[in-house]
Amino acid sequence: MKQGKSPALSRFQTDFHRLLTTLLQRDIEDPMLLGISLTRLDVTDAQGHAIAYVHSIIPVEQQECVKRLNRLSPHLLHQLRKALPKKRLPKLVFRWDDALDQAHSVMDTMDNLRS
């Protein structure tokens, strides 16, 4: 049977997500990254990684955005370290969230079937 996350880990993940979202909106000056939003954050307990899934409503080059965000992750972790009372933070890795694109594709297909 799969066990759920501990309350402390869930609380940490919520705080991490909230603060990272704020940093992405407030601190990034790269014009390519201005429309980026954090859609999901998975904090793994064992490996010490935080996988941040991002998406943009504005059409952008997905691989380039992820590459730039991963280059900014040390700066973002430094800012998060100031705000979170933890000795160690998980390594921050960005990935593109394809789930929204897939959902949009399904909705388009359904609309086409109705027509």
Buried (B, 14 or more C-beta within 10 A) or exposed (E): EEEEEEEEEEEBBEBBBEBBBBBBEEEBEEEBBEEBBBBEBBBEEEEEEBBBBBBBEEEBEBEEBBEBBBEBBEEBBEBBEEBEEEEEBBBBBBBBBEEBEEEEEEEEEEEEEEE
